[in-house]
């Protein structure tokens, strides 16, 4: 597994975490219980912290990073992610805050200081610009992301379901490999 310290800060992994051998988890990163980091994903907490809740799936080639503290960015921008979040393939999250029960679509980009509240779906290819807030309970899409419509009851049920599905798949990978955190 590509789990390594940087400047005396080591990743902290909860129980039953799966990190694919080709993925990288570096520095000041906390992964909650039942998280999964899939092939070639990068979670790089080298200049600020990354805090990830429980049952979060970080899929293939996703990039999670931060912005350091400087006179240009006082305090910097850490990255925080709630529980039951699905981050799809090639998504990029940078110095933002993601709530719980959220789905980030393939190749979506969420930039510094942006906030995605709980129970949001961000469509594939969307861009959330710096400092923008996506309010709870809606589907957003576009570049820049705009609110499309409220989520249906079925979509609200789907968000924890898809997170749980990736927990089950992760468990299969752990059983198959005989490893796990």
C-alpha positions, -999 to +999 in steps of 0.1 A: +000+000+000+012+036-007+006+048+028+034+071+040+044+098+064+055+133+054+073+157+078+064+135+109+027+133+100+014+098+093-019+088+079-044+075+105-066+047+092-098+036+109-109-001+111-115-021+079-100+005+055-089-007+021-062+012+002-053-003-032-016-010-036-014+015-065-031+044-045-012+070-024-022+083+010+004+107+023+009+128+054-018+144+076-047+123+065-074+106+086-096+079+070-126+068+091-138+032+094-148+013+063-133+038+038-118+026+005-092+042-017-092+026-052-065+022-079-043+052-086-062+076-063-041+102-044-050+116-010-022+140-003-022+158+031+013+172+028+008+209+037-025+208+055-049+182+069-074+159+052-102+145+074-124+118+059-154+103+077-167+068+076-178+047+046-162+070+021-152+056-013-124+074-032-125+059-066-099+053-093-077+082-102-094+107-079-072+134-065-077+149-030-055+177-019-053+209+001-041+245+000-014+256+025-015+285+048+002+316+034-003+354+031-022+346-001-045+321+016-045+329+054-052+297+073-051+277+040-078+253+030-079+218+046-101+192+031-129+176+051-154+149+040-184+136+060-198+101+061-213+080+034-197+099+005-190+085-029-162+102-049-163+089-084-135+082-109-111+110-117-129+135-094-107+163-079-114+178-045-091+206-034-093+224-001-130+221+002-157+208+026-180+180+017-209+170+039-224+135+045-245+114+020-230+131-010-221+118-044-194+135-064-197+125-101-169+113-124-144+140-134-161+166-112-139+194-097-145+210-063-122+240-056-107+258-026-132+270+001-162+254-016-188+237+006-211+209-004-237+204+022-253+171+032-274+151+007-262+165-026-255+149-060-229+167-081-231+155-117-202+142-137-179+168-152-192+196-130-170+224-116-177+240-082-157+272-081-138+286-051-159+296-022-193+284-037-218+266-014-241+239-028-271+237-005-285+205+009-309+183-009-303+192-046-288+179-078-262+203-093-244+201-126-224+222-151-193+244-152-199+263-130-222+240-111-258+253-108-288+239-090-310+217-112-337+204-090-345+189-055-334+153-050-362+127-051-369+104-022-354+076-042-322+095-048-320+104-011-322+067-003-296+059-030-269+080-014-263+058+017-270+027-004-242+034-029-218+041+000-228+008+016-223-010-017-187+002-018-182-010+018-193-045+007-170-044-024-141-031-002-147-060+022-145-085-007-111-070-017-099-073+019-110-109+021-095-117-013-061-102-004-060-112+033-050-077+042-068-046+056-062-019+081 
